[in-house]
Amino acid sequence: MKRTILAAAAGAAMMILCAPASFAQVHADVGITGLQVDQQGSDATLAGITGRLGYEINPFIGVEGELTFGIKDDKILGNKVKLNDQVGAFVRGHVPIGPLGSIYARAGYADTDIDSDFVAVGDGAGFAYGGGIELDVLGPARLRLDYTHYRDKVGSLGLAAELKF
């Protein structure tokens, strides 16, 4: 896993170095993320605080990393389910929608650490994908709403405040 993260970081660094300086933008956001975990026909709803840091290479392509820490646990069939953390790296394709903001799709790699009293529930690393919308609020401030599907039966819905630099 360390090699994968290092390779992703090296790739992101190369894209940053090759990006046109006239457009390059950094964005950072923090928000709340709700994760839905489906196991054995029962659902658990977990919550976490998510932080992201991203770089828009041009008006249509960017990269971002995210980190989520769990803040709300739940139970499945009477057994505790807890989100410890989730870390991911994504490539984003986005389309500006005039003065409103942009819509985007993203795909990448995420490692989710979920503990349970009885079985591994959506725990592990792998391909993740999703999409969302960013709405311009005022100047560099944006409101972000997104959905991401992680491993097996884990999905998330997030709401965040974002700043562009």
C-alpha positions, 0 to 999 in steps of 0.5 A: 500500500505504501508503494501505491500511495508513493506512486500516486503522490509522484504522479500528482507531483508530475501533473502539478509540475506540468500544469499551466501556471495561468490556471492552476488552482488549489482547493481545500474543504472540510465537511461532514460525511455520512457513510452507509454500510450494508452487511447481512441485509442490515444497514449501519449509518456512520458519520465522519469529519472529512478534509480534502486538499486538491489541485485543479490542473486545468478547467476540466481535470484535477487531483485530490486527496481526502481523509475522514475520521469517524465521529458517529458509530452505529449497530448492525444486528446488535453489534457495534460498527465504527468508522476509524478512518478513511483515506483516498486519492482521486482524479477528478474530471469536472465541467464548469456550469457557468457562474453556478460552479461545476459538476464533477466525477471522480475515481481513485483509490481509498482505504477504509478502516471500519471496525465491527464486533462480529465481522469485517464490514466494508473494511479494506482498500480498493477502487472508489468512484463518485461525483458531485456538484460544487456551487459558488457561494461568494468569491473563493468560497464554494459549497460541495455536495458529493457521493462516493462508492467505496468497497463492496457495500459502502457508500458515502454522502458528503457536504463540505465548505470549500475554499479555492486559492 
